[in-house]
Amino acid sequence: MGKKPKIACEGVTKSFLRDMKTIPVLDTFDLSVQENEFVVILGPGQSGKTTLLRIIAGLETSSSGRVLMDGNVVTGPGQERGLVFQRYMLFPWKTVMGNVELGPKLRGVPKKDRREIASHYVNLVGLSGFENAYPHQLSGGMKQRVGIARAYANKPEVMLLDEPFGQLDAQTRYFMAKETTRIWETEKRTVIFVTNNIEEAIFLGDRIITLDGKLPGRIKSTFRVDLPRPREHIDADFLELRRVITEETRLLL
């Protein structure tokens, strides 16, 4: 593309030691993601995609190779990379507002300013009116919105989402995919989104990276999604791309 990538994985490998045996998880992984690009990593369970995301986030170290952001080597977690987990990971004793403003608070942002930041992102994810609710009072979809708002409130340049809708029912999952697209179009970020759902990948991504269905994780194919937004699951081009990816990856729908 001619520009320095926002995120670059160069020859990343990862192995774990388990029961005195070396378990390879990632094998020579090379990936470039451009600024404001929405890239989806698509693969079944146990294909290394979560480990890759954790390495990009700085929560894991690679066995070899490196990850760069804006040309600088990633050596650990940083504010510039926001991570949304599959599990909700909210503090149960804090309200929606308390959870969302936590990042700015830890950075020393004054109370008035961090409340304004948190209020903006609470509104952005559609939780206006629930600022004082606690996690146990929220549905699964609402909890995940809090997680997304909390990540955005830290003003990251890159959003990393690890199967964020995996625990939701089908209807809520579809709605959250639409909301994720709306939020991304409202406040552009570079996004790397991990999923095992083909339709979700096509609905969200500018580009889809498929992985082999076994360890160690390797890139199998890359698909450019040249479909206009908003996308419809019943559109002929959408269905054709789903067919091609399904045949290529042999994943179950």
C-alpha positions in Angstrom: 0.0 0.0 0.0 3.0 2.3 0.1 2.6 3.5 3.7 4.2 2.3 6.9 1.8 -0.1 8.5 0.2 0.8 11.8 0.8 -2.8 13.1 3.3 -5.2 11.6 4.0 -8.8 12.7 7.3 -9.9 11.4 8.1 -13.6 11.6 6.2 -14.0 14.9 6.3 -17.5 16.4 5.1 -18.7 19.8 5.6 -22.0 21.7 4.5 -23.0 25.2 6.0 -25.6 27.4 3.4 -28.1 28.7 4.1 -31.3 30.6 7.8 -31.0 29.5 6.7 -30.8 25.9 7.0 -27.8 23.5 3.7 -26.9 22.0 4.0 -24.7 18.9 1.1 -22.2 18.8 2.1 -19.7 16.0 4.4 -20.4 13.1 6.2 -17.6 11.3 3.3 -15.2 11.3 3.6 -12.1 9.0 0.9 -9.5 9.0 0.6 -5.8 8.1 -2.4 -3.7 9.1 -2.8 -0.2 7.8 -4.1 2.8 9.8 -7.9 2.8 10.2 -8.1 -0.6 8.5 -10.6 -3.2 10.0 -8.9 -6.6 9.8 -10.6 -9.7 10.9 -8.6 -12.8 11.9 -10.8 -15.8 11.2 -10.2 -19.3 12.5 -11.6 -22.1 14.6 -10.8 -22.7 18.2 -7.2 -23.7 19.0 -5.8 -22.1 15.9 -3.6 -19.5 17.7 -5.6 -16.4 17.0 -6.1 -15.3 20.6 -2.4 -15.8 21.3 -1.6 -13.6 18.3 -3.8 -10.9 19.7 -2.3 -11.1 23.1 1.2 -10.7 21.6 0.1 -7.6 19.6 -1.4 -6.3 22.9 1.9 -6.8 24.6 0.4 -9.3 27.2 2.5 -12.2 25.7 6.0 -12.2 24.3 6.7 -14.0 21.0 9.2 -16.8 21.0 10.8 -15.2 17.9 10.0 -12.4 15.5 8.6 -9.1 16.5 5.5 -6.9 16.5 5.9 -3.2 15.5 3.5 -0.3 15.9 4.3 2.7 13.8 7.7 1.2 13.2 8.5 0.8 16.9 8.9 -2.6 18.5 6.1 -3.6 21.0 7.7 -4.6 24.3 4.6 -4.6 26.5 1.1 -3.3 27.1 0.4 0.3 26.2 -2.4 2.9 26.2 -2.2 3.1 22.4 -3.6 -0.5 22.1 -7.0 -1.2 23.6 -8.1 -4.8 24.2 -11.7 -6.1 24.5 -11.9 -9.6 25.8 -14.4 -12.3 25.1 -15.3 -12.4 28.8 -16.8 -9.1 30.1 -13.9 -8.4 32.6 -15.9 -5.6 34.3 -15.3 -4.6 37.9 -18.6 -5.7 39.6 -18.4 -3.1 42.4 -18.1 -0.2 39.9 -21.0 1.4 37.9 -21.0 1.7 34.1 -19.4 5.2 34.5 -16.9 3.9 37.0 -15.8 1.1 34.7 -15.5 3.4 31.6 -13.6 6.2 33.3 -11.1 3.8 34.9 -8.4 4.2 32.2 -8.4 8.0 32.2 -8.4 7.9 36.1 -5.3 5.6 36.2 -3.6 8.0 33.7 -4.2 10.9 36.1 -6.8 12.7 34.0 -8.7 15.2 36.3 -12.1 14.1 37.5 -14.1 16.6 35.4 -12.2 15.7 32.2 -12.4 12.0 32.7 -16.1 12.2 33.4 -16.6 14.0 30.1 -14.5 11.4 28.3 -16.5 8.6 29.8 -19.8 10.2 29.2 -18.9 10.6 25.5 -18.2 6.9 25.1 -21.1 5.7 27.2 -23.3 7.7 24.8 -21.4 6.4 21.8 -22.1 2.8 22.6 -25.8 3.5 23.4 -25.8 3.2 27.1 -27.0 6.7 28.0 -29.3 6.4 31.0 -27.4 3.4 32.4 -24.4 5.4 33.8 -25.2 4.4 37.4 -26.1 0.8 36.7 -23.8 -2.0 38.0 -22.7 -5.0 35.8 -25.1 -7.4 37.4 -28.0 -5.2 36.3 -26.9 -5.3 32.6 -27.6 -7.8 29.8 -24.6 -9.6 28.1 -24.7 -7.2 25.2 -24.8 -4.2 27.5 -21.8 -5.5 29.4 -19.8 -5.9 26.2 -20.7 -2.3 25.3 -19.2 -1.2 28.6 -16.0 -3.1 27.7 -15.9 -1.4 24.3 -16.6 2.0 25.8 -13.9 1.4 28.4 -11.3 0.5 25.7 -12.2 3.6 23.6 -12.1 5.9 26.7 -8.4 5.2 26.9 -8.0 6.9 23.5 -6.2 3.9 21.8 -5.0 4.1 18.3 -5.5 0.4 17.8 -8.5 -1.6 19.0 -7.9 -5.4 19.5 -11.1 -7.4 20.0 -10.9 -11.0 21.0 -14.2 -12.8 20.0 -16.1 -10.1 21.9 -19.5 -11.5 21.0 -18.8 -15.1 21.6 -20.9 -15.4 24.7 -24.0 -13.6 23.2 -27.1 -15.2 21.6 -27.4 -15.0 17.8 -29.7 -12.0 17.8 -27.7 -9.9 20.2 -24.5 -10.9 18.4 -25.9 -9.6 15.1 -26.9 -6.4 16.7 -23.5 -5.9 18.3 -21.8 -6.4 15.0 -23.9 -3.6 13.6 -23.1 -1.4 16.6 -19.4 -2.2 16.2 -19.5 -1.0 12.6 -21.4 2.2 13.6 -18.9 3.0 16.3 -15.9 2.3 14.0 -17.4 4.5 11.3 -18.0 7.3 13.9 -14.5 7.2 15.5 -12.1 5.6 13.1 -9.5 3.3 14.7 -7.2 0.6 13.4 -9.1 -2.6 14.4 -7.9 -6.2 14.6 -10.9 -8.4 15.3 -10.7 -12.1 16.1 -13.7 -14.4 15.4 -14.6 -17.9 14.4 -17.8 -16.8 12.6 -17.6 -16.4 8.8 -20.7 -14.1 8.5 -19.4 -11.9 11.3 -16.0 -11.6 9.5 -17.6 -10.6 6.2 -20.0 -8.2 7.9 -17.2 -6.3 9.7 -14.0 -6.6 7.9 -12.1 -4.6 5.2 -9.8 -7.7 5.0 -10.2 -11.2 6.3 -7.1 -13.3 7.3 -8.0 -17.0 7.6 -6.0 -19.4 9.7 -5.3 -23.1 9.3 -7.6 -25.1 11.6 -4.8 -26.6 13.7 -1.8 -25.6 15.7 0.6 -24.0 15.0 -1.4 -21.1 13.6 -0.5 -20.1 10.1 -2.1 -17.7 7.6 -4.0 -19.8 5.1 -5.6 -17.1 2.9 -6.4 -13.4 2.7 -9.7 -12.0 1.4 -10.4 -8.4 0.5 -14.0 -7.5 1.3 -15.0 -5.0 -1.4 -18.6 -4.8 -0.3 -20.3 -1.4 0.4 -21.4 -0.6 4.0 -23.9 -1.1 5.5 -23.8 -4.8 4.5 -26.6 -7.2 4.2 -26.3 -10.9 5.0 -28.7 -11.8 2.1 -26.9 -9.8 -0.5 -25.7 -11.9 -3.4 -22.1 -10.8 -3.2 -22.1 -11.4 0.6 -23.4 -14.9 0.1 -20.9 -15.6 -2.7 -18.0 -14.5 -0.5 -19.3 -16.6 2.3 -19.4 -19.6 0.0 -15.8 -19.1 -1.2 -14.5 -18.7 2.4 -16.4 -21.6 3.7 -15.0 -23.9 0.9 -11.5 -22.5 1.4 -11.3 -22.8 5.1 -13.7 -25.8 5.7 -15.1 -24.0 8.7 -18.6 -24.8 9.9 -21.1 -22.0 9.7 
